[in-house]
Amino acid sequence: MSSFILKNTKKHFKLIIPFVLFFLIFSKFIFSQNTEIDEIKKLLIPCPQNITINSKENSNNTSVFDTNFSRKILTNKENLQLTKDNIEDFFHSTNIKFKQSNTITNKDGYSINIDKDKITVLSSQNSGLFYAVQTIKQLANYVSSTNKTLPCLIIEDWPDFEKRGYMLDISRDKVPTMESIFSLIDILSFMKINEFQLYTEHTFAYTNHKTVWDSASPITAQEIIEIQKYCNLRFIDLVPNQNSFGHMENWLKHDHYLHLAECKQDCNTSWGPIKRKSLDPTATETLELIKELYAELLPNFNSSYFNIGCDETVELGCGASKALCDSLGKGVVYLDFLKKLNSEVKFHGKKAQFWGDIILNYPELISQVPKDMTALVWGYESDYAFASHLPKFKNAELEFYVCPGTSTWRSLIGRNYNAFLNLKNAAINGKKFNAKGFLNTNWGDHGHWQPLSVCYPTILLGAAYAWKYDSSSEQNLENSLILIFLKIQPEI
């Protein structure tokens, strides 16, 4: 009996050996591929959705993308100031073939096929081609850093969020120079950001309101037009931004505008005694002022959207509007004024964005927000409850963004630990609940003390997560910071 068992065991063992060997060889092959892909990803931020090694191309799996080709990419004159106007020149001068293809369904999506003798890029829109070039430039940096030839690769890529934005506060003590703004736009476009906002309270040079902006180094209409043109060439939507309800203290501190204040003297609010911070929504002159501002500001922008603000209206119901709020409810008064602002935005052919914090205090009213408005759901702590708040807007059939932040304001060196978790939280839950956009905010509360360089890590990581959440983006962040801002090749 034992002899029979032994013979059968040997027989079965012989049958199993080929499968075990195949498994070991295949596992080693897969592991080798994954390791090589992980190495390549060290300089790819945002991380592409799919990267695969095409081992069928040739026996040694080396592609045309070697150090010489990489040098040609990095020194290409079109690469230095790549815009929508010279994308085709870039491809022509580098011998990279591009084709517009309806098989790429996402307007910003693309595919890159790198084989032994050519590189082919597919996209359905020029924006996709533009983003493909950013990835090709990063691949060239990888080759240059490692002195390695790329394997034959297929990259299939598209963004998780349709709108991928960055907002810079220019109303709390720092208005950047045009040179700084252009430099920032270049960084954003390299990171595949497609929406840019300049948060404004009093720093646009309105013709009839010099008293408000006279000592604030305001942005002018002509400068907005120049910024607009620069953004357009880089597939970035410059969205106008003018707070229109709360945070109007830089207007209301002047006696000329005092009659428009909700609280002309200190009111007892949830933030303590406050005055001259929010507009009075019941005053006819308030809406007249807003109409005048919109009429002068909005024609300078070609965006379809306009951020009207309306956050943190803590004085509402504590001063001039108290009687009406006591009668109708504070939430109803807020929503009624929001609707009036929306009507004015529509008059100018745009769609209103608004901060979602106040309406979240009245969840029963969210369904009454006009369906053509976009809620900007902001929260800046690592554990902000995006998961519980986003469904309220989704269920109301409203478009909404997730809006985390750089966590650099009220700080000299930033709070990167909090920011990284906050950005991750927003990206994961934004994708889960199908948010239209991801807007990374960089505020200047209490003086905008933080240098711009302190914000770079969270600007880059926010841009990466706006495209795709991938843990490797944080792990490889240092490499990208060295390459983009120090202009040197990192050791990887």
C-alpha positions in Angstrom: 0.0 0.0 0.0 2.8 2.4 1.0 4.6 1.6 -2.3 1.5 2.5 -4.3 1.2 5.8 -2.5 4.8 6.6 -3.1 4.6 5.9 -6.8 1.5 8.0 -7.2 3.1 10.9 -5.2 6.1 10.8 -7.5 3.9 10.8 -10.5 1.8 13.8 -9.2 5.0 15.6 -8.2 6.4 15.3 -11.7 3.1 16.8 -13.1 3.2 19.7 -10.6 6.9 20.7 -11.2 6.3 22.4 -14.6 3.4 24.5 -13.2 5.6 25.5 -10.2 8.4 26.5 -12.5 6.1 28.5 -14.7 4.6 30.2 -11.7 8.1 31.1 -10.3 9.3 32.4 -13.7 6.1 34.3 -14.3 6.1 35.9 -10.8 9.7 36.9 -11.3 8.8 38.5 -14.6 5.8 40.4 -13.1 7.8 41.5 -10.1 10.6 42.7 -12.4 8.1 44.7 -14.5 6.4 46.2 -11.4 9.8 47.2 -10.0 10.7 48.9 -13.2 7.4 50.7 -13.4 7.8 51.8 -9.8 11.2 53.3 -10.7 9.7 55.2 -13.6 6.8 56.5 -11.5 9.3 58.3 -9.2 9.3 61.3 -11.6 5.7 61.1 -12.8 3.5 63.4 -10.9 0.5 63.3 -11.4 0.8 59.5 -11.6 -0.8 58.1 -14.8 -3.8 55.8 -14.4 -2.2 52.8 -16.2 1.4 52.0 -17.1 2.3 48.7 -18.6 5.5 47.3 -20.1 5.0 46.0 -23.6 7.3 43.1 -23.6 6.2 41.8 -27.0 7.9 44.6 -28.9 11.4 43.1 -29.0 13.6 40.6 -27.2 15.5 43.1 -25.0 12.5 45.3 -24.5 14.4 48.6 -25.2 12.6 51.5 -26.8 13.5 54.5 -28.9 13.3 56.6 -25.7 17.0 56.7 -24.8 19.3 59.5 -23.5 19.8 61.1 -26.9 16.0 61.2 -27.5 15.5 62.5 -23.9 18.1 65.3 -24.5 16.2 66.3 -27.7 12.9 66.5 -25.7 14.4 68.6 -22.9 16.2 71.1 -25.2 13.4 71.4 -27.7 12.5 75.1 -28.2 8.7 74.3 -28.2 9.2 72.5 -24.9 10.4 75.7 -23.3 7.1 77.5 -23.7 4.7 74.8 -24.8 1.2 76.2 -25.5 -1.9 75.1 -27.4 -0.5 77.1 -30.4 2.7 75.0 -30.8 1.7 71.5 -29.8 1.9 70.3 -33.3 5.3 71.9 -33.8 6.6 70.1 -30.7 5.5 66.7 -32.1 6.9 67.5 -35.6 10.3 68.6 -34.2 10.7 65.5 -32.0 9.4 62.9 -34.5 6.7 61.8 -32.1 3.6 60.8 -34.0 0.3 62.1 -32.7 -3.2 61.3 -33.8 -6.6 62.5 -32.7 -8.7 59.5 -31.9 -12.3 59.1 -30.8 -11.3 56.0 -28.9 -10.1 58.3 -26.1 -13.4 59.3 -24.6 -12.2 61.7 -21.9 -11.4 65.1 -23.4 -8.3 65.5 -21.3 -7.3 61.8 -21.6 -4.5 60.4 -23.8 -2.4 57.3 -24.5 1.3 57.0 -25.2 2.8 54.0 -26.9 6.5 53.9 -26.7 8.1 51.1 -28.8 11.5 50.3 -30.3 11.4 52.7 -33.2 8.7 55.3 -32.5 6.4 57.0 -30.0 2.7 57.4 -30.8 0.3 59.7 -28.8 -3.5 59.5 -29.1 -6.1 61.9 -27.8 -9.5 63.2 -28.9 -8.7 66.8 -27.9 -5.7 69.2 -28.0 -5.8 69.4 -24.2 -5.1 65.7 -24.0 -2.1 66.1 -26.3 -0.9 68.9 -24.1 -1.1 66.7 -21.0 0.6 63.9 -22.9 3.5 66.2 -23.6 3.8 66.9 -19.9 4.1 63.2 -19.2 6.7 62.8 -22.0 8.8 65.6 -20.5 8.7 63.8 -17.2 9.7 60.6 -18.8 12.6 62.4 -20.4 13.7 63.7 -17.0 13.6 60.1 -15.7 15.9 58.9 -18.6 18.2 61.9 -18.1 18.4 61.2 -14.3 19.0 57.5 -14.6 20.9 57.3 -17.9 18.6 54.4 -18.7 16.7 53.7 -21.9 13.0 53.3 -21.3 11.4 49.9 -21.9 8.6 49.7 -24.4 5.7 51.2 -22.6 2.0 51.8 -22.9 0.5 54.6 -20.9 -3.3 55.1 -20.7 -4.2 58.2 -18.7 -7.2 60.4 -17.9 -8.2 62.6 -14.9 -10.5 61.6 -12.1 -11.8 65.1 -11.9 -13.1 67.2 -14.9 -12.1 70.4 -13.2 -8.7 70.5 -11.4 -8.2 73.9 -9.8 -5.9 76.0 -7.7 -7.0 79.2 -5.9 -4.7 81.9 -4.6 -5.8 84.5 -2.0 -4.7 87.9 -3.3 -6.8 89.9 -0.8 -5.0 89.3 2.5 -1.9 91.5 2.1 -0.2 89.8 -0.9 -0.9 90.6 -4.5 1.7 88.8 -6.7 3.5 90.5 -9.5 2.6 89.5 -13.1 5.9 87.7 -13.3 5.0 85.6 -10.3 1.6 84.8 -11.6 2.9 83.7 -15.0 5.5 81.5 -13.3 2.8 80.0 -11.1 0.6 79.3 -14.2 3.6 77.5 -15.9 3.9 75.2 -12.8 0.1 74.6 -12.7 0.0 73.7 -16.4 2.9 71.3 -16.1 0.9 69.6 -13.3 -2.2 69.3 -15.6 -4.2 71.9 -13.6 -7.0 73.4 -15.7 -8.7 76.0 -13.4 -7.1 79.0 -11.7 -8.8 81.5 -9.4 -7.5 84.7 -7.7 -9.5 85.1 -4.6 -10.6 88.8 -4.5 -12.3 90.9 -1.9 -11.0 94.5 -2.7 -8.0 94.0 -4.9 -9.5 94.5 -8.3 -9.2 98.1 -9.5 -12.9 99.0 -9.9 -13.2 102.4 -11.6 -15.6 104.0 -9.1 -14.1 102.6 -5.9 -10.5 103.8 -5.7 -11.0 104.4 -1.9 -11.3 100.6 -1.4 -8.2 99.5 -3.4 -6.0 102.6 -3.4 -3.3 101.2 -1.1 -3.7 97.5 -2.0 -1.7 97.1 -5.2 -4.8 95.9 -7.1 -5.0 93.7 -10.2 -6.2 95.9 -13.2 -8.6 94.9 -16.0 -5.7 95.0 -18.5 -3.7 92.6 -16.3 -6.6 90.2 -16.0 -6.8 90.2 -19.8 -3.1 89.4 -20.0 -3.4 86.6 -17.4 -6.4 85.3 -19.3 -4.5 85.0 -22.5 -1.6 83.3 -20.7 -4.0 80.8 -19.1 -5.9 80.1 -22.4 -2.7 79.1 -24.1 -2.1 76.5 -21.4 -5.6 75.0 -21.3 -6.4 76.7 -17.9 -9.8 78.3 -17.2 -9.2 81.6 -15.4 -12.4 81.8 -13.2 -13.3 85.2 -11.9 -13.6 85.4 -8.1 -15.3 88.2 -6.1 -16.7 87.7 -2.7 -20.2 89.2 -2.6 -21.7 88.8 0.9 -19.3 88.0 3.7 -15.6 89.0 4.0 -16.3 92.5 2.8 -14.5 94.3 5.7 -12.1 96.0 3.3 -15.1 97.8 1.8 -17.2 98.3 4.9 -14.3 99.8 7.0 -14.8 102.9 4.9 -17.6 105.1 6.1 -18.7 105.7 2.5 -20.0 102.1 2.4 -21.1 101.8 6.1 -24.8 102.0 5.1 -24.4 98.6 3.4 -23.1 96.8 6.5 -25.1 94.1 8.3 -23.6 95.3 11.5 -22.6 98.9 11.7 -21.6 98.5 15.3 -20.5 95.3 17.1 -23.0 92.5 16.9 -22.9 89.4 19.1 -22.2 86.6 16.6 -21.0 83.0 16.9 -17.5 84.4 16.4 -17.9 87.0 19.2 -18.4 90.7 18.7 -18.0 91.6 15.0 -18.9 94.6 12.9 -18.5 95.8 9.3 -17.7 92.4 7.8 -20.8 91.3 5.9 -23.2 93.0 3.5 -26.8 93.7 4.5 -28.8 91.5 2.1 -32.0 93.5 2.8 -30.6 96.9 1.5 -31.5 97.7 -2.0 -28.2 99.5 -2.4 -26.3 96.3 -1.6 -27.6 94.6 -4.8 -27.0 97.7 -6.8 -23.3 97.7 -5.7 -22.9 94.1 -6.6 -24.5 94.6 -10.0 -22.0 97.4 -10.7 -19.0 95.3 -9.7 -20.1 92.3 -11.8 -20.7 94.5 -14.8 -17.2 95.9 -14.7 -15.4 92.7 -13.6 -16.9 89.9 -15.7 -16.4 91.1 -19.2 -12.6 90.7 -18.7 -13.0 86.9 -18.4 -14.1 84.3 -20.9 -14.7 81.5 -18.4 -18.2 80.1 -18.2 -18.0 80.2 -14.3 -17.8 82.9 -11.6 -17.1 82.3 -7.9 -19.3 84.6 -6.0 -18.0 83.5 -2.6 -20.8 84.0 0.1 -18.9 82.1 2.8 -18.8 82.8 6.6 -21.6 85.3 6.7 -21.5 85.1 10.5 -23.2 88.5 11.1 -26.3 87.6 9.1 -29.4 88.0 11.3 -27.5 89.9 14.0 -27.9 93.4 12.7 -29.9 95.0 9.8 -31.5 91.8 8.7 -32.4 90.5 12.2 -36.1 91.2 11.8 -36.4 89.5 8.5 -34.3 86.5 9.7 -36.5 86.2 12.8 -39.5 86.2 10.5 -38.4 83.9 7.6 -35.4 82.1 9.1 -31.8 82.9 8.6 -31.3 80.1 6.1 -34.1 81.4 3.9 -32.8 85.0 3.9 -29.3 83.7 3.0 -30.7 81.5 0.1 -32.9 84.4 -1.2 -29.9 86.7 -1.5 -27.8 83.8 -3.1 -30.6 83.5 -5.7 -30.5 87.2 -6.4 -26.7 87.0 -7.0 -27.2 84.0 -9.2 -29.7 85.9 -11.4 -27.1 88.6 -11.9 -24.4 86.1 -12.8 -26.7 84.5 -15.3 -27.4 88.0 -16.8 -23.7 88.1 -17.7 -23.9 84.6 -19.3 -22.0 82.8 -16.5 -22.7 80.0 -14.0 -22.2 80.8 -10.3 -19.9 78.9 -7.9 -20.5 79.5 -4.2 -18.9 78.3 -1.0 -21.0 75.6 0.5 -20.4 76.1 4.3 -23.5 78.3 5.1 -26.1 76.3 3.2 -24.8 73.2 5.0 -26.1 74.7 8.2 -29.6 74.4 6.6 -29.6 71.0 4.9 -33.3 71.2 4.3 -32.7 74.1 1.9 -30.0 72.6 -0.2 -32.6 71.1 -2.6 -33.8 74.7 -3.2 -30.4 76.0 -4.5 -30.8 76.7 -8.2 -29.6 73.7 -10.2 -27.3 75.8 -12.4 -25.1 76.7 -9.4 -22.0 74.8 -8.3 -21.3 74.3 -4.6 -17.7 74.5 -3.4 -17.5 72.2 -0.4 -14.6 73.3 1.6 -12.9 71.8 4.7 -9.3 72.2 5.7 -8.7 69.8 8.6 -7.4 66.2 7.9 -10.6 64.6 9.1 -13.1 67.1 7.5 -16.4 65.2 6.9 -16.4 65.3 3.1 -18.0 61.8 3.2 -21.1 63.0 5.0 -21.5 66.4 3.4 -21.0 65.6 -0.3 -24.0 63.3 -0.6 -26.2 66.3 0.5 -25.3 68.1 -2.7 -25.3 65.0 -4.8 -28.8 64.1 -3.7 -30.0 67.6 -4.5 -28.6 67.1 -8.1 -26.2 70.0 -7.7 -22.8 70.1 -9.2 -20.1 70.4 -6.5 -16.4 70.6 -6.0 -14.2 69.3 -3.2 -12.1 72.1 -1.8 -9.2 71.2 0.5 -6.3 73.5 1.2 -2.6 73.9 1.4 -2.7 74.4 5.2 0.0 77.1 4.9 -2.0 80.1 6.1 -1.5 81.5 9.6 1.9 79.9 9.5 5.5 80.5 8.5 6.4 76.9 7.5 3.0 75.3 6.8 1.3 72.2 8.2 2.2 69.6 5.7 1.1 66.6 7.8 -2.4 68.0 8.0 -2.5 69.2 4.4 -1.4 65.8 2.9 -4.2 64.0 4.8 -6.7 66.8 3.9 -5.8 66.6 0.2 -6.1 62.8 0.3 -9.4 62.9 2.1 -10.8 65.3 -0.5 -9.5 63.3 -3.5 -10.9 59.9 -2.3 -14.3 61.2 -1.3 -14.6 63.6 -4.3 -14.1 60.7 -6.6 -16.4 58.4 -4.6 -19.3 60.9 -4.8 -18.5 62.0 -8.4 -17.5 65.6 -7.7 -17.1 67.8 -10.8 -14.0 69.4 -9.5 -11.1 69.5 -7.0 -10.1 73.0 -6.0 -6.9 73.4 -3.9 -7.1 76.6 -1.9 -4.2 78.7 -0.7 -5.5 81.3 1.8 -3.8 84.4 3.3 -5.7 84.7 6.6 -4.2 87.2 9.1 -1.5 88.5 6.8 -0.4 85.8 4.4 2.8 85.2 6.2 3.8 82.1 4.3 6.3 82.4 1.5 5.2 80.9 -1.8 7.9 78.3 -1.6 6.4 76.9 1.6 3.3 76.2 -0.5 5.0 74.3 -3.3 4.8 70.7 -1.7 1.0 71.0 -1.2 0.5 72.7 -4.6 2.1 69.8 -6.3 0.5 67.1 -4.2 -2.9 68.8 -4.6 -2.4 68.8 -8.4 -1.4 65.2 -8.4 -4.5 64.1 -6.4 -6.7 66.3 -8.6 -5.7 64.0 -11.5 -5.5 60.7 -9.6 -5.1 59.7 -6.0 -2.0 57.5 -5.8 0.1 56.9 -2.7 3.3 57.1 -4.8 2.6 60.8 -5.5 3.4 61.6 -1.8 6.3 59.1 -1.7 7.9 60.7 -4.8 7.1 64.3 -4.0 10.6 65.2 -3.1 11.9 64.2 -6.5 9.4 66.4 -8.3 10.2 69.4 -6.0 13.9 69.1 -6.7 13.3 68.8 -10.5 10.7 71.5 -10.9 11.9 74.2 -8.5 15.7 73.6 -8.2 16.0 72.7 -11.9 18.4 69.8 -11.1 18.1 66.1 -11.8 17.3 64.2 -8.6 19.1 61.0 -7.7 16.5 58.2 -8.0 
